[in-house]
Amino acid sequence: MFERLPRDTRRCANTSRRAGTVGVDVKMSGGILGLQRLAGNRATADLLHVQRQPVIEVEGILDPQQVTGAIFYYKQKPKRYTKEVINQIQVAVGTLPKDEMDAADVQAVAEWQRTKGSEFEPHLKVDGMAGPRTLPRMFQGGLGISARITVYVGEMKSILDKWDELKTPEARRLALKAEINKHLGEVGVPDVELTTGEGNQFDSTTWTIFIRASAFKELPADPAERERHTTALTSTLYHEARHAEQAFRIAAMLAGRGLTEGQIYWQTSTKKDVIKEALKPENQLKPGTMEAAIAEGWYDSQNGADSPKTHQVYAELNAAAKAFEAAEAAKEANPTPENQRRYEAAVERFKAAEAAYYDLPQENDAFRISDEIVMKFQALKKASKSPG
């Protein structure tokens, strides 16, 4: 069965079968462990530095120590949080633009995270740090713009309302491919290929979105299943397209730093034809801009300093999914108290792994968009059924 829905509407087992949807090699190596140790040492040094900072008190939802830590967060990334970027954050949260972030600014960021960051799932952490999860929501761009999402949802409903008129899976695939490439093209991202695969995922090396073959079949006859299927398909297609946009922005950010085609390919494995597009002057992201700062956050998680942790998250998600399925099968075959206990432990393990997965910057961003799509699609379907 094809599905991708918000966490509260999915069974654990269904989600587990999407554990490979990220298209990342999760094999561990000694080199990665070395990087982890280095990252740990660096984190310890940073923590000690934060603890030595004077505690700043100002009214707001963060305590003084949190305020101090948030201010230090911006100061330790001067190339990312340039005056231009800082000023944009300050304007967005309603404080006066100035050269640096101060206590009033980080309290205002925290308030923004508490209110605006809880509109869609996953909710933002309230910490005053406008980092790689907060910035894409605060400064919506490309496929993340709410108005564009609204247009897409309406267009997808029109396609799905005429699904039966598209007689074959191939005709439906072509209709969906044209729809998603229309939106990618409008935000300056190269067209993707859309084809069937074992899971739902985007692969930057081939610039392809893979969707389960069941997505292109006739819609279920049962109304509830039909609505579930169409909602999931609408959300999943755009979600994976957002990953394509993220990959293109990363390449454009690296191009803006002056990297060559070969250097960008070595760091990202993105399809070379796509890198060539990113290298065009009009597509490059200038260092120190908000667009570059957002792309840097995605890059850090997928390809940069945080990638070892990201690989661990993906590996644990896969392992937890397999453990859940094994425990579920054992419980159903032999419902003993011990098997029930193992099943419950497997569920908790998977929930923790899934939470870490949703917290990855690139997934946090894409699932926020997915949640908005689901809400808007369901509202549109409901409105179309209303009389008058």
C-alpha positions as CSV (number, residue, x, y, z in Angstrom):
1,M,0.0,0.0,0.0
2,F,1.3,3.4,-0.9
3,E,1.3,6.0,1.8
4,R,3.2,8.9,3.4
5,L,1.2,10.8,6.0
6,P,1.9,12.8,9.2
7,R,3.2,10.7,12.1
8,D,-0.1,10.6,14.0
9,T,-1.9,9.0,11.0
10,R,0.7,6.3,10.1
11,R,1.3,2.9,11.6
12,C,4.8,2.3,12.8
13,A,5.3,-0.6,10.3
14,N,4.3,1.6,7.3
15,T,6.8,4.3,8.2
16,S,9.5,1.7,8.7
17,R,9.3,0.7,5.1
18,R,10.3,4.2,4.1
19,A,13.5,4.1,6.2
20,G,15.5,4.0,3.0
21,T,13.8,7.0,1.3
22,V,16.6,9.4,2.0
23,G,18.9,8.0,-0.6
24,V,22.0,8.1,1.6
25,D,24.6,5.5,2.1
26,V,24.5,4.6,5.8
27,K,27.6,2.4,6.0
28,M,29.9,3.3,8.9
29,S,33.6,3.5,8.7
30,G,36.6,4.2,10.9
31,G,37.0,7.5,9.2
32,I,33.5,8.6,10.3
33,L,34.2,7.4,13.9
34,G,37.3,9.6,13.9
35,L,35.2,12.5,12.7
36,Q,32.7,11.9,15.5
37,R,35.5,11.9,18.1
38,L,36.8,15.2,16.7
39,A,33.3,16.6,16.7
40,G,32.9,15.5,20.3
41,N,36.1,17.2,21.3
42,R,35.1,20.4,19.5
43,A,31.6,20.3,21.1
44,T,33.2,20.0,24.6
45,A,35.4,23.0,24.0
46,D,32.4,25.0,22.8
47,L,30.4,24.0,25.8
48,L,33.1,25.1,28.2
49,H,33.4,28.4,26.3
50,V,29.6,28.9,26.6
51,Q,29.8,28.2,30.4
52,R,32.4,30.9,30.8
53,Q,30.3,33.6,29.1
54,P,28.6,36.1,31.4
55,V,24.9,35.2,32.0
56,I,22.6,37.7,30.4
57,E,19.2,38.4,32.0
58,V,16.3,39.8,29.9
59,E,12.6,39.2,30.1
60,G,11.3,36.4,27.8
61,I,10.6,32.7,27.6
62,L,14.3,31.7,27.7
63,D,16.2,31.6,30.9
64,P,19.5,33.6,31.2
65,Q,21.7,30.6,30.5
66,Q,19.7,29.8,27.4
67,V,20.0,33.4,26.2
68,T,23.7,33.3,26.7
69,G,24.0,30.1,24.8
70,A,21.9,31.4,21.9
71,I,24.0,34.6,21.6
72,F,27.1,32.5,21.4
73,Y,25.6,30.3,18.7
74,Y,25.4,33.2,16.4
75,K,28.9,34.6,17.3
76,Q,30.6,31.3,16.6
77,K,29.3,31.3,13.0
78,P,30.3,34.8,11.7
79,K,30.6,33.7,8.1
80,R,27.0,32.4,8.1
81,Y,25.4,35.0,10.4
82,T,26.7,38.1,8.6
83,K,25.2,41.5,9.3
84,E,22.9,41.0,6.3
85,V,21.5,37.7,7.7
86,I,21.3,39.0,11.3
87,N,19.4,42.1,10.2
88,Q,16.9,39.9,8.2
89,I,16.3,37.8,11.3
90,Q,15.8,40.8,13.5
91,V,13.3,42.3,11.1
92,A,11.5,39.0,10.9
93,V,11.1,38.7,14.7
94,G,10.3,42.4,15.2
95,T,13.4,43.8,16.8
96,L,15.7,46.7,15.7
97,P,18.3,45.8,13.2
98,K,21.9,46.0,14.5
99,D,25.3,44.4,14.0
100,E,24.9,41.5,16.3
101,M,22.2,39.4,18.0
102,D,21.5,40.4,21.6
103,A,19.3,39.1,24.4
104,A,16.2,40.8,23.1
105,D,16.7,39.3,19.7
106,V,17.1,35.7,20.8
107,Q,14.1,36.0,23.1
108,A,12.1,37.3,20.0
109,V,13.4,34.4,18.0
110,A,12.3,32.0,20.7
111,E,8.8,33.6,20.7
112,W,8.7,33.2,16.9
113,Q,9.7,29.6,17.2
114,R,7.0,29.0,19.9
115,T,4.2,30.5,17.8
116,K,5.1,30.3,14.1
117,G,7.2,27.2,14.5
118,S,4.3,25.2,15.9
119,E,1.9,25.8,12.9
120,F,3.0,22.5,11.2
121,E,4.8,19.4,12.3
122,P,7.6,18.8,13.2
123,H,7.4,21.7,15.7
124,L,10.5,23.8,16.1
125,K,12.5,23.6,19.2
126,V,12.2,26.9,21.2
127,D,15.8,27.8,21.8
128,G,16.3,31.3,20.3
129,M,18.7,29.9,17.7
130,A,17.6,30.6,14.1
131,G,19.5,27.6,12.8
132,P,19.0,25.2,9.9
133,R,15.5,24.2,10.9
134,T,14.2,27.7,11.7
135,L,15.6,29.7,8.8
136,P,13.7,27.8,6.0
137,R,10.5,28.4,7.8
138,M,11.2,32.0,8.7
139,F,12.3,32.9,5.2
140,Q,10.3,30.7,2.9
141,G,11.6,30.2,-0.6
142,G,11.1,28.0,-3.6
143,L,8.8,25.1,-3.0
144,G,8.5,26.1,0.6
145,I,6.4,29.2,-0.1
146,S,2.9,28.7,1.3
147,A,1.2,30.3,-1.6
148,R,2.9,27.9,-4.0
149,I,1.9,25.0,-1.9
150,T,-1.7,26.1,-2.1
151,V,-1.5,26.3,-5.9
152,Y,0.1,22.8,-6.1
153,V,-2.6,21.3,-3.9
154,G,-5.3,22.7,-6.1
155,E,-3.6,21.4,-9.3
156,M,-3.0,17.9,-7.8
157,K,-6.7,17.7,-6.8
158,S,-7.7,18.4,-10.4
159,I,-5.3,15.7,-11.6
160,L,-6.6,13.2,-9.1
161,D,-10.2,14.0,-9.8
162,K,-9.6,12.9,-13.4
163,W,-7.3,9.9,-12.4
164,D,-9.6,7.3,-14.0
165,E,-9.5,9.2,-17.3
166,L,-5.7,8.7,-17.3
167,K,-6.2,5.1,-18.4
168,T,-2.7,3.7,-17.7
169,P,0.0,3.9,-14.9
170,E,2.3,5.4,-17.6
171,A,-0.2,8.2,-18.4
172,R,-0.6,9.0,-14.7
173,R,3.2,9.0,-14.2
174,L,3.6,11.4,-17.0
175,A,0.9,13.7,-15.6
176,L,2.6,13.8,-12.2
177,K,6.0,14.3,-13.7
178,A,4.8,17.3,-15.7
179,E,3.1,18.7,-12.6
180,I,6.1,18.5,-10.3
181,N,8.5,19.7,-13.0
182,K,6.3,22.7,-13.6
183,H,6.8,23.8,-10.0
184,L,10.5,22.9,-9.9
185,G,11.0,24.9,-13.1
186,E,9.2,27.9,-11.7
187,V,11.7,28.1,-8.8
188,G,14.7,27.5,-11.0
189,V,15.4,23.9,-10.3
190,P,16.3,21.5,-13.1
191,D,13.6,18.9,-14.1
192,V,13.6,15.6,-12.4
193,E,12.9,12.1,-13.7
194,L,9.9,10.4,-12.1
195,T,9.8,6.6,-12.1
196,T,8.8,3.7,-9.9
197,G,10.9,2.2,-7.1
198,E,10.8,0.1,-4.0
199,G,10.5,3.1,-1.8
200,N,9.6,6.8,-2.1
201,Q,12.9,8.7,-2.4
202,F,14.9,11.3,-4.3
203,D,18.3,10.4,-5.6
204,S,20.5,13.3,-6.5
205,T,23.1,11.2,-8.3
206,T,20.6,10.4,-11.1
207,W,18.3,13.4,-10.4
208,T,15.3,11.0,-10.0
209,I,12.3,10.8,-7.8
210,F,11.3,7.2,-7.1
211,I,7.7,6.5,-6.1
212,R,6.2,3.0,-5.4
213,A,4.4,1.5,-8.4
214,S,1.2,1.3,-6.4
215,A,1.0,5.1,-6.6
216,F,0.1,5.0,-10.3
217,K,-2.5,2.3,-10.1
218,E,-6.3,2.9,-10.0
219,L,-7.5,4.6,-6.9
220,P,-9.0,2.5,-4.1
221,A,-12.8,2.1,-4.2
222,D,-13.2,2.6,-0.5
223,P,-13.7,6.3,0.1
224,A,-11.5,6.4,3.2
225,E,-8.7,4.5,1.6
226,R,-9.1,6.6,-1.6
227,E,-8.7,9.8,0.4
228,R,-5.7,8.4,2.3
229,H,-4.0,7.4,-0.9
230,T,-4.5,10.7,-2.8
231,T,-3.4,12.7,0.2
232,A,-0.3,10.7,0.7
233,L,0.6,10.8,-3.0
234,T,0.1,14.6,-3.1
235,S,2.3,15.0,-0.1
236,T,5.0,12.5,-1.1
237,L,5.6,13.9,-4.6
238,Y,6.2,17.4,-3.4
239,H,8.2,16.2,-0.4
240,E,10.7,14.5,-2.6
241,A,10.8,17.4,-5.0
242,R,11.8,19.6,-2.1
243,H,14.7,17.3,-1.5
244,A,15.7,18.0,-5.2
245,E,15.5,21.7,-4.5
246,Q,17.6,21.3,-1.4
247,A,20.3,19.4,-3.4
248,F,20.3,22.1,-6.1
249,R,20.6,25.0,-3.6
250,I,23.5,23.1,-2.0
251,A,25.3,22.9,-5.3
252,A,24.5,26.6,-6.0
253,M,25.9,27.6,-2.6
254,L,29.1,25.7,-3.2
255,A,29.3,27.3,-6.6
256,G,29.0,30.6,-4.9
257,R,32.0,29.8,-2.8
258,G,34.0,29.3,-6.0
259,L,34.1,25.5,-6.1
260,T,34.5,23.8,-9.5
261,E,32.2,21.2,-11.0
262,G,34.6,18.4,-9.9
263,Q,34.8,19.7,-6.4
264,I,31.1,20.0,-6.0
265,Y,30.6,16.5,-7.4
266,W,33.2,15.1,-5.0
267,Q,31.4,16.7,-2.0
268,T,27.8,15.9,-3.0
269,S,27.7,13.3,-5.8
270,T,25.0,15.4,-7.4
271,K,24.4,14.6,-11.1
272,K,27.0,16.6,-13.1
273,D,24.5,18.1,-15.6
274,V,22.7,19.6,-12.5
275,I,26.0,21.0,-11.1
276,K,26.6,22.7,-14.4
277,E,23.3,24.5,-14.0
278,A,24.2,25.5,-10.4
279,L,27.5,26.9,-11.7
280,K,25.7,29.4,-13.9
281,P,26.2,32.9,-12.5
282,E,22.5,33.6,-12.2
283,N,22.0,30.4,-10.1
284,Q,25.0,30.8,-7.7
285,L,24.2,31.7,-4.1
286,K,26.3,34.5,-2.8
287,P,28.1,33.8,0.5
288,G,26.7,35.8,3.4
289,T,23.2,35.9,2.1
290,M,20.1,34.3,3.7
291,E,19.7,31.9,0.7
292,A,23.3,30.7,1.2
293,A,22.8,30.4,5.0
294,I,19.8,28.1,4.5
295,A,21.6,25.9,2.0
296,E,24.7,25.7,4.3
297,G,22.4,24.2,7.0
298,W,21.3,21.5,4.6
299,Y,24.8,20.9,3.4
300,D,26.2,20.5,6.9
301,S,23.7,17.8,7.7
302,Q,24.0,15.9,4.4
303,N,27.6,16.4,3.3
304,G,29.5,18.5,5.8
305,A,30.4,18.5,9.5
306,D,27.2,16.9,10.7
307,S,27.0,14.1,8.1
308,P,28.5,11.4,10.4
309,K,25.6,12.0,12.8
310,T,23.1,12.0,9.9
311,H,24.4,8.7,8.7
312,Q,24.0,7.3,12.2
313,V,20.4,8.5,12.3
314,Y,19.6,6.8,9.0
315,A,21.3,3.6,10.1
316,E,19.4,3.5,13.4
317,L,16.1,4.2,11.6
318,N,16.7,1.2,9.3
319,A,17.8,-1.0,12.2
320,A,14.9,0.1,14.4
321,A,12.4,-0.5,11.6
322,K,13.6,-4.1,11.1
323,A,13.6,-4.7,14.8
324,F,10.0,-3.5,15.0
325,E,8.8,-5.7,12.2
326,A,10.5,-8.7,13.7
327,A,9.0,-8.0,17.1
328,E,5.6,-7.5,15.6
329,A,5.8,-10.8,13.7
330,A,6.9,-12.7,16.8
331,K,4.1,-11.2,18.9
332,E,1.5,-12.1,16.4
333,A,2.8,-15.6,15.9
334,N,3.3,-16.2,19.7
335,P,1.6,-13.6,21.9
336,T,3.5,-14.4,25.1
337,P,4.2,-11.7,27.8
338,E,7.9,-11.7,26.8
339,N,7.1,-11.2,23.1
340,Q,4.7,-8.4,24.1
341,R,7.5,-6.7,26.1
342,R,9.9,-7.0,23.2
343,Y,7.3,-5.6,20.9
344,E,6.7,-2.6,23.2
345,A,10.5,-2.0,23.5
346,A,10.8,-2.1,19.7
347,V,8.0,0.4,19.3
348,E,9.8,2.8,21.7
349,R,13.1,2.3,19.9
350,F,11.5,3.1,16.6
351,K,9.7,6.2,17.9
352,A,13.1,7.5,19.1
353,A,14.7,6.7,15.8
354,E,11.9,8.4,13.9
355,A,12.1,11.5,16.0
356,A,15.8,11.8,15.3
357,Y,15.1,11.4,11.6
358,Y,12.4,14.1,11.6
359,D,14.9,16.4,13.4
360,L,17.5,16.3,10.6
361,P,17.4,19.7,9.0
362,Q,16.6,18.5,5.5
363,E,13.8,16.2,6.7
364,N,12.5,18.8,9.2
365,D,12.1,21.2,6.3
366,A,10.5,18.7,3.9
367,F,8.1,17.2,6.5
368,R,7.0,20.7,7.5
369,I,6.0,21.2,3.9
370,S,4.4,17.7,3.8
371,D,2.3,18.6,6.8
372,E,1.1,21.9,5.3
373,I,0.2,20.0,2.1
374,V,-1.8,17.4,4.0
375,M,-3.8,20.1,5.9
376,K,-4.5,22.1,2.8
377,F,-5.4,19.1,0.6
378,Q,-7.8,17.7,3.2
379,A,-9.4,21.1,3.7
380,L,-9.8,21.5,-0.1
381,K,-11.4,18.0,-0.3
382,K,-13.7,18.9,2.5
383,A,-14.7,22.2,1.0
384,S,-15.5,20.5,-2.4
385,K,-17.9,18.2,-0.6
386,S,-19.8,21.0,1.1
387,P,-23.2,22.0,-0.3
388,G,-23.7,25.5,-1.8
